[in-house]
């Protein structure tokens, strides 16, 4: 399944003052650096993973990430371009999960972290099933959506309500959800893409 979970509270502990200049603080919704060799997603670096998501989506639907995120092919000439235009994109949410029996999110771009109010370290520990309220109508709708994606390869126009890290909710509008495959055709999980500017934030799941 795709998208984030019942809020885990974040507590900021007290730190004693210490001499010397302060250490630079990592922005709350920052991604690992493109040069971070310790970050591997299914054995791939971040840019290779995003490329896999793009290639899978384009093969299945005829339109990849670039077209859907309104990025011209001419703009993408290097790994740095993919990282800057897609990973650091703050409008179009891109999120994926792996192939575990209980799939866990393994990637989210800046727009994703902002939309779901999650840090990178938080997101990549969350099972995708926790993206909806337990035993809610949306839990059943999500299961049905995942079945359709598994059976047909992708679903366009997906909707639903997902949980944010601050205890609020986001209503998905016009999302595309698809199966992902590596260059050998091996299943690598599922991904979702949507425009967060279309998706309202709700205080409760009963809010319309």
C-alpha positions as CSV (number, residue, x, y, z in Angstrom):
1,X,0.0,0.0,0.0
2,X,1.0,3.6,-0.3
3,X,1.1,6.8,1.8
4,X,1.8,7.6,5.8
5,X,0.4,6.5,9.7
6,X,-1.3,7.2,13.0
7,X,0.8,9.9,14.3
8,X,4.0,9.2,16.2
9,X,4.7,12.1,18.4
10,X,8.0,13.9,18.2
11,X,9.7,15.0,21.4
12,X,12.6,17.5,21.4
13,X,14.8,16.8,24.3
14,X,16.6,19.5,26.4
15,X,20.2,20.0,25.6
16,X,22.7,21.8,27.8
17,X,24.5,24.8,26.3
18,X,28.1,24.1,25.3
19,X,31.0,26.4,24.2
20,X,31.9,26.9,20.6
21,X,29.8,27.5,17.4
22,X,26.5,25.5,17.1
23,X,26.5,22.5,14.9
24,X,24.5,23.0,11.7
25,X,21.0,21.7,12.0
26,X,19.5,19.4,9.4
27,X,16.2,20.8,8.1
28,X,13.2,18.8,9.4
29,X,12.1,17.5,6.0
30,X,15.6,17.1,4.5
31,X,16.5,14.1,2.4
32,X,19.8,12.2,2.5
33,X,22.5,13.8,0.3
34,X,22.9,12.6,-3.3
35,X,26.5,11.7,-2.2
36,X,25.3,9.6,0.8
37,X,26.7,6.2,0.0
38,X,25.1,4.7,3.2
39,X,21.6,5.1,1.9
40,X,20.5,2.1,-0.3
41,X,17.0,1.3,-1.4
42,X,16.8,-2.3,-2.6
43,X,20.6,-2.1,-3.1
44,X,20.2,1.1,-5.2
45,X,21.2,4.7,-4.4
46,X,18.4,7.3,-4.2
47,X,18.7,8.6,-7.8
48,X,18.8,5.0,-9.2
49,X,15.7,4.2,-7.2
50,X,13.9,7.3,-8.6
51,X,14.9,6.3,-12.1
52,X,13.4,2.8,-11.5
53,X,10.1,4.4,-10.4
54,X,10.1,6.7,-13.5
55,X,10.9,3.9,-15.9
56,X,8.3,1.6,-14.4
57,X,5.6,4.3,-14.5
58,X,6.4,5.2,-18.1
59,X,6.4,1.6,-19.3
60,X,3.0,0.9,-17.7
61,X,1.2,4.1,-18.5
62,X,3.1,5.9,-21.3
63,X,3.8,8.9,-19.0
64,X,6.7,8.9,-16.5
65,X,7.5,11.1,-13.6
66,X,9.0,13.9,-15.7
67,X,5.8,14.5,-17.7
68,X,3.5,14.2,-14.7
69,X,5.7,16.5,-12.6
70,X,5.8,19.0,-15.5
71,X,9.6,18.6,-16.0
72,X,10.9,18.8,-19.5
73,X,13.1,15.9,-20.7
74,X,15.7,18.5,-21.6
75,X,16.0,19.5,-18.0
76,X,17.1,16.1,-16.9
77,X,20.7,15.6,-18.1
78,X,22.4,14.1,-15.0
79,X,21.9,12.4,-11.7
80,X,22.1,15.8,-10.0
81,X,19.2,17.0,-12.1
82,X,17.1,14.0,-11.1
83,X,17.9,14.7,-7.5
84,X,17.1,18.4,-7.7
85,X,14.0,18.2,-9.8
86,X,12.4,15.1,-8.3
87,X,13.8,14.3,-4.9
88,X,13.8,17.9,-3.8
89,X,10.5,18.7,-5.5
90,X,8.2,20.4,-2.9
91,X,4.9,20.1,-4.8
92,X,4.5,16.6,-6.3
93,X,4.5,13.9,-3.7
94,X,6.5,10.8,-4.7
95,X,6.5,7.8,-2.2
96,X,7.3,4.1,-2.5
97,X,7.4,0.9,-0.5
98,X,9.4,-2.3,-0.8
99,X,8.6,-5.9,-1.2
100,X,8.4,-7.1,2.4
101,X,5.5,-9.3,3.4
102,X,4.4,-6.2,5.5
103,X,5.7,-3.5,3.1
104,X,7.6,-0.6,4.6
105,X,8.1,2.8,3.0
106,X,11.6,3.1,1.5
107,X,11.4,6.5,-0.2
108,X,9.7,9.8,-0.1
109,X,10.7,13.1,-1.7
110,X,10.6,16.5,0.0
111,X,7.0,17.1,-1.0
112,X,6.1,13.7,0.6
113,X,7.8,14.5,3.9
114,X,6.1,17.8,4.0
115,X,2.7,16.4,3.1
116,X,2.8,13.7,5.7
117,X,4.8,15.7,8.3
118,X,7.5,13.0,8.6
119,X,11.2,13.1,8.7
120,X,13.1,10.7,6.4
121,X,14.2,8.5,9.3
122,X,10.6,8.3,10.5
123,X,9.1,7.6,7.1
124,X,11.4,4.6,6.2
125,X,10.3,2.7,9.4
126,X,6.6,2.9,8.7
127,X,4.6,-0.1,7.3
128,X,2.4,1.2,4.5
129,X,-0.6,-0.4,6.1
130,X,-0.4,2.2,8.8
131,X,-1.1,4.9,6.3
132,X,-4.8,4.7,7.1
133,X,-6.9,4.6,10.4
134,X,-7.2,1.1,11.7
135,X,-10.6,-0.5,10.9
136,X,-11.8,2.5,9.0
137,X,-13.6,2.6,5.7
138,X,-10.4,3.9,4.1
139,X,-8.5,0.8,5.4
140,X,-10.8,-1.4,3.2
141,X,-10.6,1.0,0.3
142,X,-6.8,1.0,0.5
143,X,-6.7,-2.8,0.4
144,X,-8.9,-2.8,-2.6
145,X,-6.7,-0.2,-4.3
146,X,-3.6,-2.3,-3.6
147,X,-5.3,-5.4,-5.1
148,X,-6.2,-3.4,-8.3
149,X,-2.6,-2.2,-8.6
150,X,-1.2,-5.7,-8.1
151,X,-3.5,-7.2,-10.7
152,X,-3.5,-4.5,-13.3
153,X,-0.1,-2.8,-12.9
154,X,-1.4,0.7,-12.0
155,X,-4.4,2.7,-11.0
156,X,-5.0,6.3,-12.1
157,X,-7.2,8.7,-10.2
158,X,-6.8,7.1,-6.8
159,X,-8.4,8.8,-3.8
160,X,-8.5,8.2,-0.1
161,X,-7.7,9.7,3.3
162,X,-4.2,9.1,4.8
163,X,-2.7,9.9,8.2
164,X,-0.1,12.6,8.8
165,X,2.6,12.7,11.4
166,X,0.9,15.6,13.2
167,X,-2.3,13.8,13.9
168,X,-4.2,15.5,11.0
169,X,-5.1,13.8,7.7
170,X,-4.6,14.4,4.0
171,X,-7.2,13.7,1.4
172,X,-5.6,12.2,-1.7
173,X,-6.9,13.5,-5.0
174,X,-6.1,12.1,-8.5
175,X,-3.1,10.0,-7.4
176,X,-1.5,7.4,-9.6
177,X,-0.3,4.2,-8.0
178,X,1.8,1.6,-9.8
179,X,4.0,-1.5,-9.6
180,X,7.7,-1.0,-9.9
181,X,10.2,-3.4,-11.6
182,X,13.9,-3.3,-12.0
183,X,15.8,-3.7,-15.3
184,X,15.4,-7.5,-15.2
185,X,11.7,-7.3,-14.7
186,X,11.8,-8.2,-11.0
187,X,9.1,-6.8,-8.8
188,X,10.5,-4.0,-6.6
189,X,7.4,-2.7,-4.8
190,X,4.8,0.0,-5.4
191,X,4.9,3.8,-5.7
192,X,2.4,6.6,-5.7
193,X,2.5,10.2,-7.1
194,X,0.1,13.1,-6.6
195,X,0.0,16.9,-6.5
196,X,-0.3,18.0,-2.9
197,X,-1.7,21.3,-4.0
198,X,-4.9,19.5,-4.9
199,X,-5.1,17.6,-1.6
200,X,-6.8,19.3,1.4
201,X,-5.6,18.8,5.0
202,X,-8.3,17.6,7.3
203,X,-8.6,17.8,11.1
204,X,-10.6,14.6,11.3
205,X,-11.5,11.7,9.0
206,X,-15.2,12.8,9.3
207,X,-14.4,16.3,7.8
208,X,-15.7,16.8,4.3
